[in-house]
Amino acid sequence: MDLFVNDLSLHGQFGDYQAFRRSLDDVLACRTCAANYQRTLRVPRSIIERQVTPQADFRQAVQANRDRNFVMLIMEWLNKRGPFVEDDLLRNPNEYLALSDDTLVTDEAIGEAATRHFQGLSAGLISFAPSTYQHTPISVHWHHDDGSVESCALPNCCEPEQLQCLLESYRQPPESWNDFIAQLPGRFPHLTFLPGLEDYLKGTTFSPYLVERSFVLLDVLNRLKTCFDAEGQRTAAGEELIDNFFRRDKALFSDSSDSEKNDPVFRNAMTFKDPDGHELICFWHGKVKRPIQFRIHFSYPIQSHTPLYVAYIGEKLTKK
């Protein structure tokens, strides 16, 4: 899916710089979300000139911020990094694309997104809020020379949670173990996956069911990594996850047995290196019991200030 910042959603509507900053933070969070799904968020170069308050345009509002690092981040994005809508255009400037209220959008980001939709490509919008573009979908009408009209409905997101749900719906399920491994960082951005995971899956028949169950287990770990307060203490939501998935009888997550830990072959197999070369012993694991005994081993304990490493995904190594 191609994503575009909807510059028309800036129309001088913010009462002060703080309100604009909050909305801009949501757009930046959407940019990060898109990157987690290996998508890029294209931005129009002209957005820097859009009016954001009755008195200030985008550039003035950003530069009025006291956070110099934030100012540098935004200005580098909009002046250098992009990617920019204008650098990869598919639209024809001679076409007539308009919204339902007859607003001409041929040369806007909305028009480019609509053009891609009409050419069979998936496209969506990211809008500032509050604005007159806070609804989804946004309808765009292509008026042809012969008087006929084609219409499309573009998905429109104002918050990263909306965008995540949208991108999840467009994600293709893995068709191989290599696809599965490749998707993990995007699906579970709070986990750190050690290299070489695909090697453990060689010789294991690909199974959509094992993929589905693995996603469930990894989602629990991904959520757990976010359940800490400012002091690094686990939140109530985190304790609930621990109760439901780690402490119950026949829990989906558990430590290895004493006999496994005392087995030098198994201990060696569960000893890994983090990216800095430090030793990791990953006895804790998530379990899938059918169609085969399948395990996901990870670093433990799970803490706020250290990465949660996923070190092994594959068949159970100790089988009775």
C-alpha positions in Angstrom: 0.0 0.0 0.0 1.3 3.5 -0.9 0.7 6.1 1.8 0.5 9.8 1.4 0.3 12.7 3.9 -2.9 14.7 3.0 -1.7 18.3 3.0 -5.2 19.6 2.5 -5.9 18.5 6.0 -3.9 21.5 7.1 -6.1 24.6 6.6 -5.3 26.9 9.5 -7.5 25.1 11.9 -5.3 24.8 15.0 -5.8 27.3 17.7 -2.1 27.3 18.9 1.2 25.7 18.2 0.7 23.1 21.0 -2.4 21.7 19.3 -0.6 21.5 16.0 2.3 19.7 17.7 0.0 17.0 19.1 -1.4 16.4 15.7 2.0 16.4 14.0 3.2 13.8 16.6 0.3 11.5 15.5 1.5 11.9 11.9 5.0 11.1 12.9 3.8 8.0 14.8 2.0 7.0 11.6 5.3 7.4 9.7 7.0 5.0 12.2 4.1 2.6 12.0 4.4 2.6 8.2 8.1 1.8 8.4 7.4 -1.1 10.7 5.4 -2.6 7.9 8.1 -1.8 5.3 5.9 1.0 3.9 6.9 4.6 3.2 4.9 7.7 3.9 5.2 10.2 1.0 4.9 13.8 1.8 4.3 16.8 -0.5 7.2 19.3 -0.6 4.6 22.1 -0.5 3.3 21.0 2.9 5.9 23.3 4.6 3.8 26.3 3.3 0.4 25.1 4.4 -1.4 27.3 7.0 -1.7 25.5 10.3 -2.9 28.3 12.6 -4.6 31.6 11.6 -1.2 33.3 12.0 1.4 30.7 11.1 2.3 28.3 8.3 3.8 24.8 8.9 7.4 26.1 8.8 6.8 28.9 11.3 4.9 26.6 13.7 7.6 24.0 13.7 10.4 26.6 14.2 8.6 28.1 17.1 9.0 24.9 19.0 11.5 25.0 21.8 12.6 21.4 21.2 15.6 21.9 18.8 15.9 18.2 18.2 12.3 18.1 17.1 12.8 21.0 14.8 15.8 19.4 13.2 13.9 16.1 12.8 11.0 17.7 11.0 13.0 20.1 8.8 15.3 17.3 7.7 12.3 15.1 6.9 10.6 17.8 4.8 13.7 19.3 3.2 15.9 16.3 2.6 14.7 12.8 3.5 11.1 12.6 2.2 10.2 10.5 0.3 8.3 13.2 -1.6 5.1 12.8 -3.6 6.6 14.9 -6.5 9.5 12.5 -7.0 7.3 9.5 -8.1 4.2 10.8 -9.8 1.8 8.6 -11.8 -0.9 11.2 -12.2 -1.7 13.0 -15.4 -2.0 16.8 -14.8 -4.6 17.0 -17.6 -7.1 14.7 -15.7 -9.8 16.1 -13.6 -9.9 14.6 -10.1 -12.2 16.1 -7.5 -13.8 15.5 -4.1 -17.5 15.2 -3.6 -17.7 18.9 -2.8 -16.0 19.6 -6.2 -12.6 20.5 -4.6 -10.0 20.0 -7.3 -7.4 17.5 -6.1 -5.6 16.5 -9.3 -2.3 18.1 -8.2 -2.6 17.2 -4.6 -1.5 14.2 -2.6 -5.1 13.0 -2.6 -5.1 13.1 -6.4 -1.9 11.0 -6.6 -3.3 8.5 -4.2 -6.5 8.3 -6.2 -4.6 7.9 -9.5 -2.8 4.9 -8.0 -6.0 3.4 -6.9 -7.5 3.8 -10.4 -4.4 2.0 -11.8 -5.0 -1.0 -9.6 -2.6 -0.1 -6.8 -3.4 0.1 -3.1 -3.2 3.6 -1.7 -4.2 5.4 1.5 -4.0 8.8 3.2 -2.7 10.1 6.5 -4.5 13.3 7.7 -4.0 15.8 10.4 -6.8 16.0 13.1 -8.9 17.7 13.9 -9.6 18.8 10.4 -12.3 18.7 7.7 -10.6 15.5 6.5 -11.1 13.5 9.7 -13.4 10.9 8.1 -12.7 7.7 6.3 -12.9 6.8 3.5 -12.4 9.9 1.4 -14.2 9.7 -1.9 -12.5 11.0 -5.1 -14.2 11.3 -8.5 -12.4 11.0 -11.8 -14.3 13.1 -14.4 -13.5 11.9 -17.9 -13.7 13.9 -21.1 -16.7 11.9 -22.3 -18.7 13.0 -19.2 -18.4 9.7 -17.4 -17.2 9.6 -13.8 -15.2 6.9 -11.9 -15.1 7.0 -8.2 -12.9 5.5 -5.5 -12.9 5.5 -1.7 -9.5 6.1 -0.2 -8.8 4.8 3.4 -7.8 7.7 5.6 -6.1 7.5 9.0 -5.4 10.2 11.6 -3.9 8.0 14.3 -1.3 5.2 14.3 -3.7 2.7 15.7 -6.0 3.2 12.7 -3.0 2.8 10.3 -1.8 -0.4 12.0 -5.3 -2.0 11.6 -5.3 -0.9 8.0 -1.9 -2.3 7.2 -2.6 -5.5 9.0 -5.6 -6.0 6.7 -3.4 -5.6 3.6 -0.6 -7.9 4.9 -0.2 -11.1 2.9 0.1 -14.2 5.1 3.5 -15.9 4.8 3.7 -18.6 2.2 7.0 -20.0 3.3 9.2 -20.1 6.4 11.4 -17.4 4.8 8.4 -15.2 4.4 7.4 -15.9 8.0 10.9 -14.9 9.3 11.0 -11.8 7.1 7.7 -10.5 8.4 8.6 -10.8 12.1 10.3 -7.4 12.7 7.4 -5.5 11.1 4.7 -7.4 12.9 6.4 -7.3 16.3 8.5 -4.2 16.5 9.2 -4.4 20.3 11.0 -7.8 19.9 14.6 -8.3 18.8 15.1 -11.3 16.5 18.5 -12.9 16.4 19.9 -13.7 12.9 19.7 -17.2 11.5 16.2 -18.1 12.7 15.3 -19.5 9.3 18.1 -22.1 9.8 16.2 -23.8 12.6 13.2 -24.3 10.3 15.0 -26.2 7.6 13.6 -29.7 7.3 10.3 -28.6 8.9 7.3 -28.8 6.6 5.8 -25.3 6.2 2.5 -25.0 8.1 0.1 -22.1 8.1 -1.3 -23.3 11.4 2.2 -23.2 13.0 2.6 -19.7 11.6 -0.7 -18.6 13.1 0.0 -20.0 16.5 3.5 -18.5 16.5 2.1 -15.1 15.7 -0.2 -15.5 18.8 2.8 -16.3 21.0 4.9 -13.5 19.6 2.1 -11.0 20.0 2.0 -11.8 23.7 5.7 -11.2 24.1 5.5 -8.0 22.0 2.7 -6.6 24.2 4.6 -7.6 27.4 7.6 -5.6 26.3 5.4 -2.4 26.3 3.8 -3.0 29.7 6.2 -1.1 32.0 5.8 2.3 33.7 8.3 5.1 33.8 10.1 3.5 36.7 10.4 0.2 34.8 7.8 -1.6 36.9 5.4 -3.9 35.1 1.9 -2.4 34.7 -1.4 -4.0 35.6 -1.9 -4.9 32.0 1.5 -6.7 32.0 0.6 -8.6 35.2 -2.6 -9.8 33.6 -0.7 -11.1 30.6 1.7 -12.9 32.9 -1.2 -14.4 34.8 -3.0 -15.6 31.7 0.0 -16.9 29.7 2.8 -17.7 32.2 1.3 -18.7 35.5 -1.7 -20.8 34.7 -1.8 -24.5 34.6 -0.7 -25.6 31.1 0.3 -22.1 30.3 1.5 -21.3 26.8 4.9 -20.1 28.2 7.1 -21.8 30.6 10.7 -22.5 31.7 12.5 -25.6 30.6 12.5 -28.5 33.0 15.4 -29.3 35.3 16.3 -32.4 33.3 16.5 -30.3 30.1 18.6 -27.6 31.8 21.0 -30.3 33.1 21.3 -31.9 29.7 24.6 -30.4 28.3 23.5 -30.9 24.7 20.2 -29.0 25.2 22.0 -26.3 27.3 24.4 -25.8 24.5 21.6 -25.6 21.9 19.9 -22.9 24.0 23.0 -20.8 24.4 23.2 -17.9 22.0 25.0 -14.6 21.5 23.4 -11.2 21.5 24.5 -8.6 18.8 27.3 -7.4 21.3 28.6 -11.0 21.7 27.2 -11.5 25.2 25.9 -14.9 26.1 22.2 -15.6 26.2 20.7 -18.7 27.7 17.1 -19.0 26.5 15.4 -21.7 28.4 12.0 -19.9 28.6 9.8 -20.7 25.6 6.3 -20.5 24.1 4.7 -23.7 23.0 2.6 -25.1 20.1 1.6 -28.7 20.6 0.2 -29.6 17.3 0.5 -30.7 14.5 4.1 -31.1 15.9 5.8 -30.0 19.1 7.0 -26.5 18.2 8.9 -24.0 20.4 9.8 -20.3 20.5 12.7 -19.6 22.9 13.5 -16.1 24.1 15.6 -14.2 26.7 14.3 -14.0 30.2 13.4 -12.1 32.5 11.4 -9.7 30.4 12.5 -6.2 31.5 11.8 -2.6 30.4 15.5 -1.6 29.9 16.8 -4.7 28.0 15.9 -6.1 24.6 13.6 -9.1 24.5 15.5 -11.5 22.2 13.8 -14.2 20.2 16.6 -16.8 19.7 15.0 -20.0 18.4 11.9 -20.9 16.5 11.4 -24.5 15.5 10.6 -28.0 16.5 11.0 -29.0 20.1 14.6 -30.3 20.6 13.9 -32.7 23.5 11.2 -35.2 22.7 10.1 -38.1 24.9 
